[in-house]
């Protein structure tokens, strides 16, 4: 089974802090994704990566950056956390190709106070 | 641009009754369609997908979905609901295009509540 793990289930940070969310997948998938999930808005894509050191902006990249130094690891960085970044963050991975489904991690619920 | 609509925020059904969770989509060309389920405090789990072929797709946990091209719909169904099916369900679409990286677009989710 594909396993996608995220470094924290729950995280509380203060406004202005730099926040790192880490994601690791164990199936040698080429593609990795970061989403945020908010009630009534569904999942919105923040960033994705289709190869090591490659990254592309998703629909809502403002206030975020990412890093992919190794194929199995994809990090989301909040440079200066703000209260409007309080959300559930979901990482996913998929094999290359249009027909492959994405596999999700358990999520990190981030609260910024 | 592609989009997905899940017109119902919540669906209520009694255990043992059939259930339907609705999804309509808009996409250029032929779609790839997916259903995911999210249990409380968990990530999304893949349920089923439509790529091509038979319009009725069978997936995990007894769920199935029917692709209807003329109505641009991909409704999720189950003949007999269980209390344990209570969860948040997401429909997603990506277009069949040969160039570029095609993102998966998710609907806003439908909460399914199955009462005993």
Contacts between the chains, C-beta under 8 A, distances in Angstrom:
chain1	res1	chain2	res2	distance
A	4	B	43	7.4
A	9	B	41	7.9
A	35	B	106	8.0
A	40	B	9	7.9
A	40	B	108	6.1
A	41	B	108	6.4
A	42	B	90	6.6
A	42	B	106	4.7
A	42	B	107	5.7
A	42	B	108	4.0
A	42	B	109	5.4
A	43	B	44	7.8
A	43	B	90	6.9
A	43	B	106	4.2
A	45	B	103	6.0
A	45	B	104	7.9
A	48	B	101	7.6
A	48	B	103	7.3
A	50	B	101	5.8
A	56	B	101	6.9
A	58	B	103	7.1
A	90	B	43	5.8
A	90	B	44	6.9
A	92	B	44	7.7
A	98	B	32	6.0
A	98	B	94	6.5
A	98	B	96	6.6
A	98	B	102	6.1
A	99	B	32	6.2
A	99	B	49	7.5
A	99	B	51	5.0
A	101	B	34	5.9
A	101	B	46	4.6
A	101	B	49	5.8
A	102	B	46	7.5
A	102	B	104	6.2
A	103	B	46	6.9
A	104	B	36	7.7
A	104	B	43	3.8
A	104	B	44	4.3
A	104	B	45	7.3
A	105	B	43	5.2
A	106	B	41	7.9
A	106	B	42	5.9
A	106	B	43	4.6
A	107	B	41	7.7
A	107	B	42	7.3
A	107	B	43	5.1
